[in-house]
Structure formats: structure tokens, C-alpha cells
Amino acid sequence: MNDDVAFIEEQVDRHHTWFSKSLPMIASENVISPLAREMLLSDFGDRYAEGLPGERYYQGNVFVDEVERRVGSLAQSAGPSRTSPCTTRSWSPGTS
């Protein structure tokens, strides 16, 4: 393995170890759950879901739509909220 790749992997491992023993108080440093990490690491985490469920611009969002509908229902069942409705991430690093 390339020394540079090994160095980067070591730093990422050290980062995860450090954060697993920390309580980050800055929102941008929040630690996500193992389940959320698993979902983000899947192909599902890279879907670009612009628009509303069932009205997307891209064909590959059939299951994204199903998840978004379910999460929206769960959020509504939790009670009223002053925040915006649940939506999937509708941006990509290239367009943000």
C-alpha cells in the first residue's frame, strides 16, 4: 500500500477513535450514529434527490422517495414542529 494512503487511513482512524471518546459541542462536529454512517456509506447516500417525492428529476430516486415519505410521516407523528419538513439532501458538493 502506498505510504500516503496508509498515512491518511491512520489519521482517519485516529480521528474516529478520538471522536468516539468525545462530546462535541459544535454542531458541525456532531457524531452521527453507526446506522446513519452505514446509510451514508452506501450508494443510497450519494443520491441527488431534487424535487418532491414522486416528482423527481432523476429516475434513480424511487427508494429515496419511499424513505422520505416514511421519515415525513414519522416526523408528523412526533408532533407539531416549527421547522421545515423532512427532506433528503438535495445538493451535491459540486453545486453547493
Backbone bond lengths (Angstrom), bond angles and torsions (degrees), N, CA, C in turn:
res aa  C-N    CA-C-N  psi(-1)  N-CA   C-N-CA  omega(-1)  CA-C   N-CA-C  phi
1 M - - - 1.461 - - 1.529 108.80 -
2 N 1.256 115.81 143.32 1.454 123.20 178.58 1.531 110.10 -61.33
3 D 1.334 117.33 137.84 1.475 121.26 179.77 1.526 112.22 -59.80
4 D 1.310 117.49 -35.38 1.467 120.40 -179.89 1.532 111.01 -67.00
5 V 1.325 116.44 -41.88 1.466 120.26 178.22 1.520 109.72 -65.12
6 A 1.318 116.83 -43.33 1.470 120.74 178.67 1.529 110.85 -60.75
7 F 1.332 116.91 -40.23 1.465 120.93 178.29 1.531 110.79 -62.35
8 I 1.329 116.59 -46.36 1.466 121.06 -178.96 1.527 110.12 -63.23
9 E 1.327 117.22 -45.18 1.463 120.00 178.67 1.524 111.16 -60.51
10 E 1.335 117.00 -39.96 1.464 120.61 178.86 1.526 110.91 -63.23
11 Q 1.322 117.15 -42.64 1.463 120.36 -179.99 1.521 111.16 -65.63
12 V 1.336 117.21 -39.37 1.467 120.86 177.82 1.525 109.75 -64.40
13 D 1.326 117.35 -43.85 1.472 120.95 177.52 1.525 110.82 -60.70
14 R 1.321 117.03 -44.01 1.472 121.03 178.95 1.530 110.38 -62.57
15 H 1.331 115.75 -41.09 1.465 121.57 178.39 1.533 110.26 -58.99
16 H 1.346 116.31 -49.89 1.467 120.19 -178.92 1.526 111.38 -63.61
17 T 1.314 117.35 -39.18 1.469 120.72 178.09 1.515 110.45 -63.45
18 W 1.305 116.83 -45.06 1.463 121.42 -178.84 1.529 110.81 -63.31
19 F 1.346 116.45 -46.87 1.458 119.40 -178.76 1.525 112.44 -69.47
20 S 1.332 117.71 -26.39 1.467 119.33 178.59 1.527 111.45 -68.62
21 K 1.335 116.53 -15.53 1.469 121.58 179.75 1.525 111.50 -111.74
22 S 1.326 116.86 14.85 1.466 121.75 -175.49 1.520 110.72 -119.37
23 L 1.320 115.37 164.22 1.461 122.15 172.24 1.525 106.76 -123.92
24 P 1.342 117.42 86.01 1.450 120.98 -177.77 1.532 111.25 -63.03
25 M 1.313 116.50 132.36 1.462 121.17 -178.68 1.528 112.29 -106.56
26 I 1.315 117.17 -0.56 1.456 122.36 177.85 1.533 107.24 -102.63
27 A 1.322 116.94 129.07 1.469 121.00 -173.85 1.523 112.63 -54.19
28 S 1.307 118.01 -39.60 1.461 120.14 -177.43 1.526 112.46 -70.22
29 E 1.334 117.51 -9.47 1.462 120.91 179.17 1.522 111.99 -110.01
30 N 1.334 117.73 12.90 1.459 119.81 178.84 1.520 110.28 -58.52
31 V 1.305 115.99 146.42 1.449 122.44 178.31 1.528 107.82 -97.10
32 I 1.322 116.97 129.05 1.455 119.80 179.93 1.528 109.90 -86.26
33 S 1.311 115.69 160.16 1.459 120.96 -179.15 1.526 110.09 -69.28
34 P 1.342 116.48 159.21 1.468 118.82 175.82 1.529 112.53 -57.38
35 L 1.338 117.67 -37.52 1.462 120.11 178.75 1.529 111.05 -65.21
36 A 1.333 117.34 -43.91 1.464 120.35 178.43 1.523 110.47 -62.76
37 R 1.321 117.61 -40.34 1.471 121.21 178.31 1.528 109.84 -62.00
38 E 1.338 116.45 -43.05 1.467 120.36 179.24 1.526 110.85 -60.55
39 M 1.324 116.87 -42.75 1.464 120.34 -179.50 1.530 111.36 -66.86
40 L 1.315 117.04 -39.68 1.468 120.24 179.82 1.522 112.15 -68.28
41 L 1.321 116.92 -29.28 1.458 120.32 -179.81 1.523 112.88 -80.03
42 S 1.311 116.64 -10.98 1.462 120.20 178.03 1.529 109.30 -83.86
43 D 1.311 115.57 170.00 1.467 120.16 175.59 1.524 110.68 -60.35
44 F 1.323 116.87 -28.51 1.461 121.98 179.63 1.522 111.12 -57.65
45 G 1.318 117.61 -33.60 1.452 121.89 -178.50 1.519 113.96 -70.50
46 D 1.332 117.25 -13.01 1.467 120.88 -178.33 1.522 113.41 -104.73
47 R 1.310 117.53 9.49 1.471 120.09 -179.78 1.522 109.51 -74.51
48 Y 1.297 116.08 137.83 1.462 123.01 177.10 1.519 106.47 -98.85
49 A 1.323 117.34 106.84 1.468 121.61 -171.94 1.519 111.02 -111.01
50 E 1.312 116.49 74.48 1.460 120.92 178.78 1.524 109.53 -85.07
51 G 1.311 116.71 135.48 1.459 120.81 -179.26 1.513 111.18 102.24
52 L 1.317 115.71 -167.77 1.461 122.02 -178.22 1.523 110.54 -103.65
53 P 1.347 117.53 157.28 1.464 119.52 178.34 1.521 111.65 -52.91
54 G 1.316 115.71 132.68 1.462 121.15 -178.93 1.514 113.84 82.53
55 E 1.334 117.57 -7.49 1.467 121.43 -178.48 1.524 110.37 -130.47
56 R 1.314 117.53 34.13 1.462 122.13 -176.33 1.525 111.26 -76.92
57 Y 1.314 114.69 158.68 1.457 121.05 177.23 1.522 111.58 -84.90
58 Y 1.347 116.62 -18.23 1.454 121.22 -176.03 1.519 110.08 -115.78
59 Q 1.322 116.60 140.62 1.460 122.64 -175.06 1.528 113.34 -70.91
60 G 1.324 118.54 -26.15 1.453 121.78 -172.69 1.517 115.95 -80.65
61 N 1.328 117.94 20.61 1.458 120.71 -175.48 1.526 114.52 -110.43
62 V 1.321 118.16 18.56 1.464 121.16 -177.59 1.526 110.41 -56.15
63 F 1.318 117.67 -46.98 1.458 120.90 -176.69 1.519 111.89 -80.64
64 V 1.321 116.88 -28.13 1.471 120.67 173.07 1.521 108.66 -60.74
65 D 1.332 116.59 -43.09 1.462 121.14 178.58 1.526 110.99 -59.36
66 E 1.329 116.93 -43.98 1.467 120.57 -179.59 1.522 111.08 -62.21
67 V 1.324 116.61 -43.05 1.469 120.18 178.96 1.519 110.22 -65.53
68 E 1.320 117.44 -43.79 1.461 120.09 -178.95 1.526 111.31 -62.64
69 R 1.323 116.81 -40.58 1.465 119.56 177.06 1.532 111.10 -61.94
70 R 1.325 116.30 -44.25 1.475 120.21 -178.87 1.521 110.77 -64.94
71 V 1.323 117.52 -44.83 1.467 120.58 -179.95 1.524 110.29 -63.96
72 G 1.327 117.50 -38.88 1.458 120.54 176.43 1.513 111.88 -60.84
73 S 1.333 116.83 -42.12 1.470 120.99 177.98 1.523 110.85 -64.66
74 L 1.322 116.52 -42.28 1.465 120.12 178.33 1.523 110.99 -62.07
75 A 1.319 116.43 -41.95 1.465 120.36 179.87 1.530 110.74 -64.20
76 Q 1.313 117.14 -41.94 1.467 120.59 179.34 1.521 111.26 -65.25
77 S 1.334 117.22 -36.42 1.462 119.99 -179.27 1.530 111.71 -71.22
78 A 1.325 117.02 -17.64 1.465 120.75 178.68 1.523 111.45 -77.93
79 G 1.307 117.46 -14.49 1.460 120.80 177.89 1.508 111.82 121.64
80 P 1.337 115.90 175.59 1.468 120.25 -177.39 1.528 111.56 -65.58
81 S 1.313 114.74 151.20 1.462 120.75 -179.78 1.523 109.39 -142.85
82 R 1.314 115.25 145.87 1.467 119.85 176.73 1.521 111.30 -91.35
83 T 1.330 117.43 -3.06 1.460 120.75 -179.07 1.513 110.37 -88.96
84 S 1.300 115.83 170.17 1.462 120.29 -178.94 1.526 110.50 -70.98
85 P 1.333 116.73 160.65 1.471 120.36 -178.19 1.524 112.09 -64.98
86 C 1.309 116.15 161.36 1.458 121.44 178.60 1.515 109.50 -70.01
87 T 1.295 116.61 129.35 1.455 121.55 174.29 1.515 108.32 -140.00
88 T 1.305 115.75 157.84 1.452 120.07 175.95 1.513 108.91 -75.51
89 R 1.282 115.69 166.17 1.454 120.91 178.33 1.519 108.55 -63.93
90 S 1.307 117.42 122.56 1.472 119.87 -176.00 1.513 110.58 -117.43
91 W 1.303 116.41 45.98 1.454 120.84 178.41 1.513 107.75 -148.39
92 S 1.276 116.31 166.64 1.459 120.54 173.46 1.512 107.10 -135.39
93 P 1.333 117.36 157.43 1.470 119.30 -179.14 1.532 112.70 -55.02
94 G 1.324 117.15 -29.18 1.457 119.95 -179.35 1.511 114.06 -74.56
95 T 1.334 117.22 -17.84 1.470 119.39 -176.13 1.518 112.54 -114.82
96 S 1.312 118.03 -1.82 1.465 118.76 -176.85 1.510 111.80 -85.38
